[in-house]
Amino acid sequence: MSSSRSPLPPTHFSSSGIAHTEVPVSPGPPDPEFEREPKGRRAWLWIVLLVLIAIAAIAGYRMHANAVAAAKSKEQSAPTAISVGVTSVQKRDVPYYLSGLGLVTAFNTVTVHTRVDGQIMKIHFREGQFVRAGDLLAEIDPRPYEVTLAQAQGQLAKDMASQKDAQVDLSRYQTLWQEGVIARQQVDTQQATVGQFDGAIQSDQAQISSAKLQLTYCRITSPIDGRVGLRLVDPGNIVHATDANGMLVITQVHPIAVVFTMPEDVLGQVVSQMKKGQLSVQAYSRDDKTKLAEGKLLTIDNQIDQTTGTIKLKSEFDNPDLLLWPNEFVNARLFLSERKDALIIPSAAIQNGAQGSFVYLVGSDNKAEVRPIQVDFAEGNTSVIRQGLAAGDQIVVDGAEKLQSGAEVTPHKSSVLPNPSAGADSNSSSDE
């Protein structure tokens, strides 16, 4: 029977030749408490480490955000100059106008009616034609009135013959009465008969004149110089003197009038200037951009409209180019005077606040200063300054909405310059 043998332990020899034998040590059974304790400690170490890392990350982020915010605050707190457009206050002669809404009105407008009844035989005008007083416009059939004239002339001849016969009889009766052959009453009766024929002849002559007048009315002529409107009748139509619409309308277009209104407050200024001489009036289109004509002021109405507090003024325009048309609304500008050496600025530079009108003035230190002003009146895109500025002052025109008093600015020349002749906006004198 064979028995198993354990292998011999290995033998090592040292450098001196002495042999050493390693005896293996067999491991004992594992301890459960020993193995469980290191695993729990390692988990808690990882948790603590992650918490520390998170806290460090949050602290680092906050420090970075605070640094960025501090940098931005420092940049914002640093003063920056604002770029603005400036212009100089100028001194110039400026015309002073009063403006009002006006209505173009024809001096004469005629609706032509026939004065006799009849058929239109011929039309002698064209729509839109300019006619002069006396020009033939239309003809009405004259034949019925020619017949009436012939009848009146025939009756006149008959009555004249009868009158002549009665006068001969009267001469005979007078001779017989003087001889005592007939009574005085017969002579008187014959004399009355002659008088009756005299009256009949006068009536016949009046009838003839009336017939001739009716024939004249058959030729319809223009009563005024003017422009013919649209035709209301055609050849062949039967017209009557009682027709409501008439045959055509003629309107005088040159010269032509413009009636406009002004506030009653300026009446004294207008009357004062009228005493000095003729005042000129300009008519502009509804958008105040196009000058239509220039004329003169004729008169002022004799009373003020109490409901509106305005007064009417009437002006006259030659209107050679026919730019003014009856019943057209226009903007009338009445020239009163010329303001000498007036201080002018662009109206765009004026700001309005609780304390009234003001502008931003740029000083030599390139800082904005609020300067209160008083505006006299506005003409075009220009305002005339009564008080608050001096010639040569630099005022802000562009970029004023970004400014406040004391702000640093970088001025540059503005493209907006005061120009009283630009546009047609004009206002009466105002206290601002």
Sequence and secondary structure as in RCSB ss.txt:
>XXXX:A:sequence
MSSSRSPLPPTHFSSSGIAHTEVPVSPGPPDPEFEREPKGRRAWLWIVLLVLIAIAAIAGYRMHANAVAAAKSKE
QSAPTAISVGVTSVQKRDVPYYLSGLGLVTAFNTVTVHTRVDGQIMKIHFREGQFVRAGDLLAEIDPRPYEVTLA
QAQGQLAKDMASQKDAQVDLSRYQTLWQEGVIARQQVDTQQATVGQFDGAIQSDQAQISSAKLQLTYCRITSPID
GRVGLRLVDPGNIVHATDANGMLVITQVHPIAVVFTMPEDVLGQVVSQMKKGQLSVQAYSRDDKTKLAEGKLLTI
DNQIDQTTGTIKLKSEFDNPDLLLWPNEFVNARLFLSERKDALIIPSAAIQNGAQGSFVYLVGSDNKAEVRPIQV
DFAEGNTSVIRQGLAAGDQIVVDGAEKLQSGAEVTPHKSSVLPNPSAGADSNSSSDE
>XXXX:A:secstr
          EEE TTS EEE          HHHHHHHHHHHHHHHHHHHHHHHHHHHHHHHHHHHHHHHHHHHH
HHS   EEEEEEE EEEEEEEEEEEEEEEE S EEEE  SS EEEEEE   TT EE TT EEEEE  HHHHHHHH
HHHHHHHHHHHHHHHHHHHHHHHHHHHHTTSS HHHHHHHHHHHHHHHHHHHHHHHHHHHHHHHHHHTEEE SSS
EEE      TT EE TT SS SEEEE  SSEEEEEEEEGGGHHHHHHHHHHS  EEEEE TTS  EEEEEEEEEE
 SS BTTTTEEEEEEEE  TT    TT EEEEEEEEEEEEEEEEEEGGG EEETTEEEEEEE TTSBEEEEE EE
EEEETTEEEEEES  TT EEEEESGGG  TT BEEEEE S    TTSSS B      
